[in-house]
C-alpha cells in the first residue's frame, strides 16, 4: 500500500530541512526536499562597503564560516586585481583546513553517528526512531560512545587551531581581502602544531578505522542511495607557489571527467519560492525576490545545475574527481572490511562511493588528507613574512570566486560601484545537494538518491535520515 510520509524537521543537520516521501512496497518511489528558511544575505549586503562582506557572509553558516570569508575575499581580490602573498595563502589554507577538520568530525560524530549506535537513554541520544536498526555489539557500541565523547574535545582543538591564526572561531578575523590579517610567529606555529598532532592521531586511530568497520557492518547501506552519480569540485587549498590546487577543479558526469567551466553554472527557480527573474546565471541574477504563492514551488533553495545537470558536491565528489590516494589505514582496511583492494579512491567503485556509507567514508578519508596537508603548510610558513597585500581603492569593480566549503562547492560573485556593493550572489553547497527539482523537472541530487531507498517500516524511516545526513546538508 502506497503511503506519503513527511519528515519535518529532519534532525541533526545544520539548518532547516523537510523531506516528503512517497513509499510503496517498502521503497521510496519519489521524494521532495524543502529548504524551509529564507535568509536573504544578498539583500543584506546591498549598499555596504566591500570590506564588510567577508564578515557578514560568515554568518551564513556557523559550521563553515571560514569558507565563506575566504570566498568573499577571493571575489574582492578578483574584482580589484589583488594577489595574496605566499604567506597569506598558507595561513588561509591552515585556517580553512582547521575548519574542514572540525566540520567533518562534527558531521559524523555529533550529527550522524547516532544512526549507527545506541547511546545512553538521555539527550542527545534520545528520542530516536522507533526501530533504529542498530547492529553493533556491546563492545563496538561502547567504543563508539567513547569516540563520540572524545570527538567533542578534538573538535575544540580544531576550533582553537583556526583561532590561532584567525583570532577567533567561529567567524574569524584573520582572513581579509589581500591575505591574512597578521603574519605568523614561531609561537603560533608551535601552538597550532601541538593541537594538529592530537587531532591527526584521533583521525588515524579512531575516525577512519571506524568508518571502514561501519561500512562492513552496514554493507547494505554501501549499495543504496546512488542518485545521479554526477560530481563537481571547484578547487580548494591552493599551492602557495604554483597556484594549483591540492584538490583541483573538475566535473564528473555520465561516467566521464570534464574540466570545470564556470559559465555552465545556472540556478533554476521553477520549484523555488522565488520569482522567475531570481534565477539564471549567478554572475548577474538579481537578489532573490520571494514568491510564496508560486504554483508548484516547495523550497527556499534554488536548483543549482551545471550544464543542465544535477551535481553532487562534498568530500566524495572532491576525492572522486581527484582520484586521491587512500590513507594508509584505508589501503589496509579496505580489503578486510570492503573486500576491495584499493590504493586510490575510484578503485573503491562508483557503486560504493555514491552510497550512504561511501559518502561517510569519503568524509573520513578527506579529513585525514587535509590534516596531512596541513603539516606541510605549517612547515612552509616563514614567521614574520608579509601575509597581506596592500589594498587599492575599492571603488569600481566586479569579481567572482570559486572554492570549496567542507560540504561542497562554493561561489561568491559581486559588483562594486562608487565604493559600495551593488550586487552580490552566493551559491553554497546545499543549493547543489539539497536542491528541489529544476526547470526540466529533474530531481535534486538528494531527492534522486532517496528514490529506491529501502524503508521497511514507514513509521520508522531511519534510512531516509541516514541518507540525508550522509550528504551533510
C-alpha positions, -999 to +999 in steps of 0.1 A: +000+000+000+014+034-010+018+060+017+030+096+017+053+105+046+067+138+058+099+140+079+097+175+093+121+186+106+150+164+096+170+165+128+208+165+134+216+187+104+228+224+103+198+242+090+161+237+083+150+208+060+119+188+054+116+156+033+083+143+018+085+107+006+061+086-014+067+050-002+053+019-019+063-017-011+089-007+015+107+015-011+109+052-017+092+059-051+095+097-051+109+125-029+107+162-024+131+182-002+121+216+013+145+242+025+123+260+049+142+292+057+148+323+036+179+342+048+185+369+021+222+377+026+224+390-009+199+417+001+216+424+034+248+432+016+234+458-008+249+493-002+276+481+022+313+489+018+331+460+002+352+451+032+321+444+053+312+414+031+338+389+044+325+394+080+288+394+072+288+363+050+304+342+077+270+344+095+256+323+067+269+292+085+283+287+119+299+254+108+318+267+078+322+304+082+359+303+072+350+291+036+325+320+032+351+345+045+376+332+020+352+331-009+342+367-003+378+379+000+387+360-032+358+376-051+371+411-040+406+402-050+394+391-084+375+424-088+404+446-079+434+426-091+449+418-057+474+390-053+476+373-020+512+368-007+526+334-003+524+336+035+488+346+033+479+317+011+495+293+036+477+309+066+444+308+048+449+271+040+456+264+076+425+283+089+403+267+063+419+233+069+411+235+106+375+244+097+373+213+074+385+191+102+361+203+128+332+203+103+338+167+091+342+154+127+310+172+137+292+159+107+299+123+116+301+121+154+276+147+166+252+146+137+254+111+121+269+085+144+236+081+164+222+065+132+245+035+139+249+031+177+228+032+208+239+058+234+226+064+269+188+068+274+191+106+276+197+136+254+212+140+229+208+102+222+171+102+227+145+105+213+152+083+182+133+063+156+111+035+170+131+009+151+166+024+147+182-006+131+213-007+154+235-037+146+267-032+166+276-055+195+282-043+231+319-038+227+316-018+194+288+003+209+309+012+239+338+021+215+315+044+195+303+062+226+338+067+238+347+081+204+317+104+204+327+119+237+364+122+227+354+139+194+340+168+214+374+176+227+390+170+193+366+195+177+375+220+203+412+216+193+402+222+157+384+254+167+414+265+187+437+259+156+416+281+135+416+308+162+454+307+165+457+325+131+421+337+128+418+355+161+386+337+170+363+308+159+337+307+146+337+339+125+374+345+121+391+379+118+423+365+103+411+362+066+408+396+050+409+410+014+446+408+004+456+378+025+458+372+063+455+400+088+488+391+106+520+373+099+527+341+117+550+338+147+571+308+159+549+306+190+517+304+170+532+277+147+541+256+178+506+260+193+490+250+161+513+220+156+507+206+190+470+206+185+472+192+150+492+163+162+465+153+186+437+157+160+457+137+134+461+108+159+424+108+165+417+107+128+441+079+122+433+057+152+396+064+156+377+081+128+390+064+096+391+029+110+356+033+125+341+042+091+356+011+075+342-010+103+308+005+099+309+001+061+313-037+068+286-038+095+262-019+073+272-034+039+236-030+026+239+008+031+271+007+009+249-002-021+220+022-018+214+059-024+233+062-057+214+091-071+227+108-103+263+099-095+275+132-110+302+151-092+315+187-091+346+203-075+356+239-079+391+235-065+404+242-030+436+247-010+459+265-035+496+258-036+514+289-024+539+289-052+523+274-082+486+284-077+475+248-085+451+232-060+456+203-036+421+193-048+417+205-083+385+217-100+366+192-123+333+177-133+323+140-134+291+134-155+278+103-173+309+083-163+334+108-178+356+136-165+355+172-178+372+205-169+352+229-148+336+258-168+320+285-145+299+297-174+279+264-173+266+271-138+230+281-136+203+284-109+167+272-117+138+285-096+107+269-112+100+250-079+115+276-056+096+302-036+113+329-057+101+350-086+112+338-121+137+366-125+156+354-094+171+325-114+197+323-142+234+328-141+249+336-106+271+362-124+242+385-130+210+373-114+194+399-091+189+393-053+161+367-048+126+380-047+102+359-025+071+345-042+053+324-015+022+318-036+040+305-066+023+274-081+042+242-077+070+257-056+081+239-024+115+252-013+135+282-004+165+265-021+172+272-057+181+244-080+218+248-089+228+230-121+259+225-142+254+223-179+218+214-171+227+185-148+223+180-111+256+177-094+267+161-061+293+181-042+313+175-010+341+152+001+331+122-020+328+144-051+362+160-045+380+127-038+364+110-068+372+138-093+408+140-080+411+102-076+431+108-044+453+082-027+436+064+002+451+068+036+474+041+048+446+029+071+423+028+041+446+008+020+450-017+049+413-018+059+395-018+025+404-054+017+395-065+052+361-047+055+350-040+020+366-069+002+382-044-022+419-039-028+423-002-034+450+024-033+431+052-049+396+065-043+380+055-076+391+019-070+365+017-043+340+017-071+312+041-081+286+019-066+302+022-032+313+058-033+279+071-043+261+054-014+252+062+022+283+046+037+305+057+008+298+094+014+305+090+051+338+071+044+349+098+019+345+124+046+368+105+070+394+099+042+393+136+033+397+146+070+430+126+070+441+140+037+436+176+048+453+171+082+484+156+065+485+186+041+483+210+070+516+195+083+533+206+051+517+241+051+529+246+087+564+236+077+563+261+048+555+291+069+582+317+074+574+337+106+574+374+100+569+373+063+543+396+049+509+379+048+488+408+035+489+427+001+483+464+001+447+472-009+439+495-038+409+519-038+379+495-040+357+519-059+345+502-090+349+465-100+333+431-102+346+396-095+338+360-087+354+333-066+353+295-068+363+274-038+351+245-016+334+245+018+335+213+039+302+202+024+308+212-012+314+238-039+310+275-032+307+305-054+306+342-045+300+369-071+299+407-065+299+441-081+311+474-066+302+508-078+314+541-062+327+522-032+295+503-024+283+468-031+256+469-058+254+432-065+261+400-045+253+364-053+261+334-031+259+298-044+266+275-014+270+237-013+235+229-001+220+245-032+237+217-051+229+187-029+196+196-014+181+214-043+145+210-054+135+199-090+149+221-118+131+238-147+133+204-166+117+186-137+149+167-127+151+159-090+179+174-069+208+151-060+195+142-026+159+137-039+172+114-066+194+095-041+163+089-019+144+072-047+148+035-044+159+036-008+145+008+013+121+019+041+109-014+057+088+004+082+073+037+071+067+046+108+105+045+114+122+058+082+156+056+096+173+051+062+159+084+049+176+103+078+208+083+073+209+093+036+203+130+042+229+132+069+254+114+047+253+145+025+258+168+055+234+195+043 
